[in-house]
Every structure is written in C-alpha cells, then in structure tokens.
Amino acid sequence: MFKAIRRLLAAITFLAVIAAALKTAFEWVAQSGDDDHEVFVDEDRETV
C-alpha cells in the first residue's frame, strides 16, 4: 500500500517538474522579443 502511494507521489512530482520546465521555457521564449511566431496579434499594437 505504501509503495503504491510513494509511486503515485513520485509520478505527480515528475509531472509537476515537467510542467514547471515547460512553463519556464515558454516564458523564456516570450521574453526573447521575437514575435514572428506569435499566434495571437496584440490588439493594442498600431499597424502602420
């Protein structure tokens, strides 16, 4: 029983680490300033 709980907690922890790494990677890409690959266009951006 305890072994199953430990494995479940380990799996949840592993998924949380992967999710945090993906979030950090997406935030890093967003800060790069290259908006050529942006899916949604900023509405407040003025087009000339």
C-alpha positions in Angstrom: 0.0 0.0 0.0 2.7 2.5 0.9 4.7 1.5 -2.1 1.8 2.4 -4.4 1.3 5.8 -2.6 5.1 6.5 -3.0 4.9 5.7 -6.7 1.8 7.9 -7.2 3.5 10.8 -5.4 6.7 10.3 -7.4 4.6 10.3 -10.7 2.8 13.5 -9.6 6.1 15.2 -8.7 7.6 14.2 -12.0 4.7 15.7 -13.9 4.9 18.9 -11.8 8.6 19.2 -12.7 7.9 18.7 -16.4 5.1 21.3 -16.3 7.3 23.8 -14.5 10.1 23.3 -17.1 7.7 23.8 -19.9 6.3 27.0 -18.3 9.8 28.3 -17.8 10.7 27.5 -21.4 7.5 29.3 -22.8 8.2 32.4 -20.6 11.8 32.5 -21.9 10.6 32.3 -25.5 8.1 35.1 -24.8 10.8 37.3 -23.4 13.0 36.9 -26.4 11.2 39.7 -28.2 10.8 37.8 -31.5 7.1 38.0 -32.2 7.2 36.5 -35.6 5.8 33.2 -34.3 3.1 34.7 -32.1 -0.3 33.1 -32.6 -2.4 36.0 -31.4 -1.7 39.5 -32.5 -1.6 42.2 -29.8 -4.8 44.3 -30.2 -3.1 47.4 -28.9 -0.3 47.3 -31.5 -0.6 50.0 -34.1 -0.3 48.9 -37.7 1.4 51.4 -40.0 
